[in-house]
Amino acid sequence: METPEVGKECCLCPVKGGALEPTDIDALWVHVTCAWFRPEFAFLDPEKMESTVGLLKIPPNSFTKIAADEDVGVPATVLASCEE
């Protein structure tokens, strides 16, 4: 069930909004395009590109710390590939 009052953000990149799907980790969301380009992710329903799984398969060293700017909503950690 959609809950528009709850802020959803992609846990893989700093981009706000877009087509988000829940991950297999409660309260974490991912852009469909972010999941599409990560080999660790899979869609339980590939035709509809829904129900993403595999977040915990991403190696921790794929993430990098960046300077957080809470005023503009930039998280403190993003995937290294999103920083390029």
Wavefront OBJ file of the C-alpha trace (Angstrom):
o trace
v 0.000 0.000 0.000
v 1.395 3.377 -0.987
v 1.997 5.862 1.821
v 2.697 9.233 0.163
v 3.146 10.989 3.515
v 6.214 8.852 4.219
v 9.376 10.213 2.592
v 10.941 7.585 0.348
v 14.530 7.937 -0.802
v 16.769 5.687 -2.842
v 19.298 3.995 -0.579
v 21.788 3.750 -3.454
v 22.011 7.310 -4.742
v 21.396 10.935 -3.738
v 18.762 11.623 -6.447
v 15.379 12.646 -5.032
v 12.077 11.380 -6.422
v 11.625 9.042 -9.341
v 10.347 5.508 -9.690
v 11.080 3.842 -6.343
v 10.518 0.236 -5.324
v 10.787 -1.289 -1.865
v 13.814 -3.498 -1.213
v 13.956 -6.723 0.751
v 15.071 -4.599 3.743
v 12.174 -2.920 5.559
v 11.964 0.856 5.093
v 14.652 0.963 2.349
v 13.755 1.936 -1.197
v 15.668 1.911 -4.472
v 15.179 3.565 -7.861
v 14.218 1.063 -10.522
v 17.144 2.316 -12.627
v 19.615 1.999 -9.735
v 18.529 -1.608 -9.185
v 18.587 -2.326 -12.914
v 22.289 -1.450 -13.210
v 23.489 -3.273 -10.081
v 24.223 -6.954 -10.778
v 23.506 -7.814 -7.137
v 19.840 -6.811 -7.503
v 17.014 -8.843 -8.962
v 13.313 -8.192 -9.401
v 10.948 -10.825 -8.051
v 8.551 -9.705 -10.780
v 10.835 -8.826 -13.712
v 7.972 -7.942 -16.074
v 6.683 -5.218 -13.741
v 10.148 -4.485 -12.276
v 8.766 -4.813 -8.753
v 9.979 -6.252 -5.472
v 13.736 -5.747 -5.513
v 16.013 -8.152 -3.660
v 19.782 -8.302 -3.205
v 20.686 -5.124 -1.325
v 22.804 -7.029 1.202
v 24.813 -8.594 -1.648
v 26.393 -5.226 -2.506
v 29.936 -5.219 -1.049
v 30.426 -2.597 1.684
v 33.480 -1.229 -0.134
v 31.160 -0.182 -2.990
v 29.980 2.671 -0.799
v 31.960 5.814 -0.132
v 31.607 8.558 2.445
v 30.893 12.011 1.101
v 30.311 15.321 2.791
v 26.694 15.456 3.867
v 24.689 18.576 3.181
v 21.458 18.132 5.063
v 20.147 21.499 3.820
v 19.825 20.108 0.308
v 19.185 16.510 1.351
v 22.471 14.898 0.296
v 23.084 11.735 2.310
v 26.411 10.991 3.977
v 26.946 7.729 2.063
v 26.333 6.857 -1.578
v 27.502 4.149 -3.903
v 30.947 4.891 -5.262
v 29.632 4.540 -8.799
v 27.079 7.316 -8.158
v 29.843 9.724 -7.170
v 31.560 9.603 -10.564
l 1 2 3 4 5 6 7 8 9 10 11 12 13 14 15 16 17 18 19 20 21 22 23 24 25 26 27 28 29 30 31 32 33 34 35 36 37 38 39 40 41 42 43 44 45 46 47 48 49 50 51 52 53 54 55 56 57 58 59 60 61 62 63 64 65 66 67 68 69 70 71 72 73 74 75 76 77 78 79 80 81 82 83 84
